[in-house]
Amino acid sequence: MKQDKQQLLFQPRGVPPLGASVSLSLQHLVAMIVGCVTPPIIIAGAIGLSQADQVLLIQASLVMSAVSTLLQLYPAGRRFGSGLPVILGVSFAYVPSMQAIASSGGGVAAIAGAMIVGGAVAVIVGLFVKKIRLLFPPVITGTVVFTIGLSLYPTAINYMAGGTGNTAAAIEARGLTPALIYGSWQNWTVAVLTLIIVMVLNHHGKGICRLASILIGMLCGYVIACLFGMVSFADVGAAAWVSLPRVMHFGVRFDFASCVAIGLLFAINAIQAIGDFTATTVGGLDRDPTDQELQGGIIAYGFSNILAALFGGLPTATYSQNVGIVTTNKVVNRVVFAMTGGFLLLAGLSPKFAAVLTTIPQCVLGGATITVFSTIAMTGMKLIASQELTARNTTIVGLSAALGVGVSQAGGALSQFPEAVTMIFGKSPVVIATLMAVLLNLILPGEGES
């Protein structure tokens, strides 16, 4: 009888043993929690939010990640939710564009407005997914993912150095330790040690140590930072133990340039989600996803992001690292994934937990996340390499990435254009790279064509 219940872990339905379910759900939580909380911390720093608003942003992002996951697991009707064993969390894919919005003074309100538009775009993609997906073969999605990874490298390096906002004057004004000053040897020491720990565990660790390499590396880096006097718990005590996210706390503002930039990313991520849904069903269920599952999954993805915008969260997407766990252990029972969503929900309902996360020094985040960003870039390369690297495909990838990264890194390359044009095309490399990749894919003749 016990053996029969154990077998339920490998079936979508049924109630498997509690102990095994909890341990497996914690495995999924450990794999994604760092990736879920780091984007809100980065964006809060880029915008310059107060301590209280930083806590609310992290809290809302965790809660809405849980809600997005549960909406996928338990479909409502035939066209809402995939019913597949997937985990959703705040996505790094949107970070470069959100940083651009932050630098233009848009704040969380402009991000929320763009998310609502982006969510609507994703719903439209879901309704017409069979036709639209033809515009986004692996060479296109791979180019976009590769460009996203490249664009995140400067963020990681700036964080490893301590964060550009931690100037000597800012440190003195806040009464913090000089060790936190941007570019100090203490910042680099902590960042490099964190990176070394992550790399050692990732390549030589086994089981949970390898799976949680980034989390363990961050914990070790956090302890080292404490020894340098870089951590302050002054604001943690004031945070409540339990609190609900606040509806429309940051407001909603529809900025045309922000909506275009984020809307394009939602279209790309909706197509990218097809890859995660397919990998989940092929690896865990030994079949391809049905059209209904793909359509319902993408529509729910769009709707849940509209909901997240109203509650002050950041954009969510399917998490490939959790897909990797499914393809490895073949556990597909949705009770396991619902428990992961439940743990995320509990974490998000505690401002005290979110407040502790805001005490993580930026050098620790940089040392841990640079490996994540490199993985994102290499994931893009794998997608690109899944198709033959013909002269046509290398032109699409090389030219798109060159123009995207080149224009954004060149500073004032678009300074004589209207501000909206600069915001859409000049701040984040992802928009130009996406548009160029799609355009070149349409106009360049295929092999054997003239």
Stockholm file with secondary structure:
# STOCKHOLM 1.0

chainA/1-450         MKQDKQQLLFQPRGVPPLGASVSLSLQHLVAMIVGCVTPPIIIAGAIGLSQADQVLLIQASLVMSAVSTLLQLYPAGRRFGSGLPVILGVSFAYVPSMQAIASSGGGVAAIAGAMIVGGAVAVIVGLFVKKIRLLFPPVITGTVVFTIGLSLYPTAINYMAGGTGNTAAAIEARGLTPALIYGSWQNWTVAVLTLIIVMVLNHHGKGICRLASILIGMLCGYVIACLFGMVSFADVGAAAWVSLPRVMHFGVRFDFASCVAIGLLFAINAIQAIGDFTATTVGGLDRDPTDQELQGGIIAYGFSNILAALFGGLPTATYSQNVGIVTTNKVVNRVVFAMTGGFLLLAGLSPKFAAVLTTIPQCVLGGATITVFSTIAMTGMKLIASQELTARNTTIVGLSAALGVGVSQAGGALSQFPEAVTMIFGKSPVVIATLMAVLLNLILPGEGES
#=GR chainA/1-450 SS CHHHHHHGGGSSSSCCCHHHHHHHHHHHHHHHHHHHHHHHHHHHHHHTCCHHHHHHHHHHHHHHHHHHHHHHHSCCSSSSCCCSSCCEEECGGGHHHHHHHHHTTCHHHHHHHHHHHHHHHHHHHHHTHHHHGGGCCHHHHHHHHHHHHHHHHHHHHHHHTTCTTCCHHHHHHHTCCGGGSTTCHHHHHHHHHHHHHHHHHHHHCCTHHHHTHHHHHHHHHHHHHHHTTCCCCTTTTTSCSSCCCCTTSSCCCCCHHHHHHHHHHHHHHHHHHHHHHHHHIIIIISSCCCHHHHHHHHHHHHHHHHHHHHTTCCCEEECHHHHHHHHHHCCCCHHHHHHHHHHHHHHHTCHHHHHHHTTSCHHHHHHHHHHHHHHHHHHHHHHHHTSCCCHHHHHHHHHHHHHHHHHHHTSSTTTTSCHHHIIIIISCHHHHHHHHHHHHHHHSCCTTCC
#=GC SS_cons         CHHHHHHGGGSSSSCCCHHHHHHHHHHHHHHHHHHHHHHHHHHHHHHTCCHHHHHHHHHHHHHHHHHHHHHHHSCCSSSSCCCSSCCEEECGGGHHHHHHHHHTTCHHHHHHHHHHHHHHHHHHHHHTHHHHGGGCCHHHHHHHHHHHHHHHHHHHHHHHTTCTTCCHHHHHHHTCCGGGSTTCHHHHHHHHHHHHHHHHHHHHCCTHHHHTHHHHHHHHHHHHHHHTTCCCCTTTTTSCSSCCCCTTSSCCCCCHHHHHHHHHHHHHHHHHHHHHHHHHIIIIISSCCCHHHHHHHHHHHHHHHHHHHHTTCCCEEECHHHHHHHHHHCCCCHHHHHHHHHHHHHHHTCHHHHHHHTTSCHHHHHHHHHHHHHHHHHHHHHHHHTSCCCHHHHHHHHHHHHHHHHHHHTSSTTTTSCHHHIIIIISCHHHHHHHHHHHHHHHSCCTTCC
//
